[in-house]
Amino acid sequence: MDKPLQNHSGSGDNVGRDKVVTLIPISMDVGTLINILQDSGDSIKTIFDSMNVIKDGASIYNSEITIPIAKKNTINDMTEYFDKYIKKHEAKLHALHSFFQKNDYMIRIESAAENLRTNIFSVDNRKTDKLNVSLLNTIIQDHRKALSKNKDKDIVQLILYYLYRYCFIGEKEW
């Protein structure tokens, strides 16, 4: 059972200012994730199906679009959140990255990221790709609600962390 943690957000832009957001911890360890990925990746397919992503086509993923995560965290006002909640999952994010590349999932990743960037840009007429703690947590909660199995909920949260960590979502330029 997920035990929510509460975090007060109030820095950065106005979205999330002075709101209490519920942060849901990931209960899955890296070994469990690797076993799921090695067994068949059915959970990953289910999650992408729930995100309505494109399944075929040519990937345009380019690792050159990334920036140092410390700089990106500063731009998005995500330094504390990243250090406390995302950084501890680096091994899992790497396992996901390897799985996505090995199994030709990059077009699905790009499609999911494009959908999220559109939502991030348009929420409350923000007109920016800048992410913040409150908005990321809202996205996580919305995607977790769409799934019934706890392992799938953990995986979708890890995928969202992956999208941020590997520079698919969030502001990347000053």
Secondary structure by P-SEA (a helix, b strand, c coil): cbbbbbbbbcccccccccbbbbbbbbcccaaaaaaaaaacaaaaaaaaaaacccccccccccccccccaaaaaaaaccaaaaacccccaaaaaaaaaaaaaaacaaaaaaaaaaaaaaaaacccccccccccaaaaaaaaaaaaaacccaaaaaaaaaaaaaaaaacccccccc
